[in-house]
Amino acid sequence: MRDYLPHLQIDTDLVRKILVSFLRQEIERTGLERAVVGASGGVDSSLSCFLCAQALGPEKVLAVLMPYRTSSPDSLADAQEVVRLTGVNSLTVEITSMVDPFLERFPEADQRRRGNVMARARMIVLYDQSAARGGIVVGTGNKTEILLGYTTLYGDAACGLNPLGDLYKNQVRQLARAVGVPDRILAKAPSADLWRGQTDEGELGFSYDEVDQLLYLLVDERFSPSECVEAGFDRGFVDTVVERIRQSQFKRVPAPIAKLSNRTIGYDFLYLRDWGT
Amino acid sequence: MATESRNARGIAQGNSRWYHGPVRLRIALAQISTSLGNVAGNLKKHIELARKARRQGAELILFPELSLTGYVLQDLASTVACRPVADDPVFSALLHESMKIDMVVGFVEEDCRNRFYISGAYLSRGQVLHVHRKVYLPTYGLFDEGRFFAWGDQIRAFDTRFGRMGMLICEDFWHASPPYLLWLDGADVLLFLSSSPGRGLHQKGVLESAGWVEQVNQSYASLFTSFVAHINKVGFEDGLNFWGGSTVFDPNGHRLVCAPFHEESLTLADLDLNQLHRTRARLPLLRDERTELVLRELQRVLAQSGRTNNIR
């Protein structure tokens, strides 16, 4: 397979400048002054914390650490290290007491359901802090996981602004390294940490570097699946990824509204969110 | 003949200059962020910057595409439209300001038949000298202009107190023909207005779209031995970034100024208009341009069905 990783290289100074300005200006336009970030100790949320601290000043950023009883202690320690390095405010809210009573009602729930409940419990905590502190929830989802649908709708996908959603995981890592996210966080296997031993790459069945290169060709370069195979990707891998993208489209768009009137939200009632600001 | 009066550019003979217009022009590039749909707020910014530019000796200030309204207007388009006439409240204020400094502003124009255009106006000494309606409306990728706006259908150069100029808006100069037509119509200074969303990641220090625009502007300056001033906006509209990096190139294709990327600025460029004389003495591309040949071949091409896909 040809090596497409060089095509994913970014100018980290330029991207940082754009994303920091994006956070500063777009938060200001909402009329809010603060940011609320769920800090998991992973690369994505650590990077979001660093960018928010640069954009607003650390005193205006709240990192919320939300461990569950099965979460890895290392995750909490890594998140605390990011809090220390960035100087942002922090709050630890264990979600065990929210999640367990709920799951007791549904003991048959499989790992997927349990993971979704945890992700949505964290969303409730973040949005409550958003209301309590006048801060916007800044997302941590990257382009790879959004395209693969490797995310919980109304859970970790829920946010008011997303600075990382147009960066593949490989590019997130480049930027994270450049802004000072610790090596320890960069080196560990990415994980949603929803159950013991879970890793993203184990669950997905392929590595981020592999899938980032394929997504780059499919999405950015508009290669057909056959052209991706000609470029050296395994046919089964290509088909799996193409199907994942298609099947997860529902996570990337607002729920369709049934059109009845002459002017319908989403179809012909069209305004940016920045309308009037 | 109109072409002679309009093109009274400095032709120096020996040391005596017998052309009567100014030799130098200080242009201010007002690289601003706009408030989406807030015409009053944007107008205030225009007036403040025009005054600041005047204090700094500028004689012409350029604002970006849709500088009075913001770019991604969608359903706001019809609600922010105005008419470039003296009794329009927005233009009344701008025309008053233009008594002291020439201004180029971007706005939504509503015509007498209630069609809406992306337009640019050149204002000077209380008069609207020229209005350009964007002729190429990008409706692909992230762009949706053709859905909300009418297509302009004229590309005309116009006379100013600094010589003959031409104005284009963003996608207009992504096509080679509009700058070419302005050149043939006598424009020696090309004014390009953009609200260009930044896109394309690579390692080169600027976004791909920014690199592309700078490259073509430099090429137009070189190919047409003319000045090319490009003003772009900055800031964000939802997730879109506008990259700034406004430039002026001289008739040799040399970059005179480049405004900062992604930051608001008021950047001054001093144009030595006699550079046109010196460059064209060395490189007579305009003299040698075979316009009849172009027309003949273009007519032949257009007569062949299937050769071009857009006869409009």
Interface residues (C-beta under 8 A of the other chain):
Chain A: Q9 I10 D11 D13 L14 V15 K17 I18 S21 F22 Q25 E26 D166 Q171 D268 F269 L270 Y271 L272 R273 D274 W275 G276 T277
Chain B: S33 S35 L36 G37 N38 G70 V72 Q74 D75 L76 G198 L201 H202 Q203 K204 G205 V206 L207 G235 F236 E237 D238 G239 N241 F261 H262
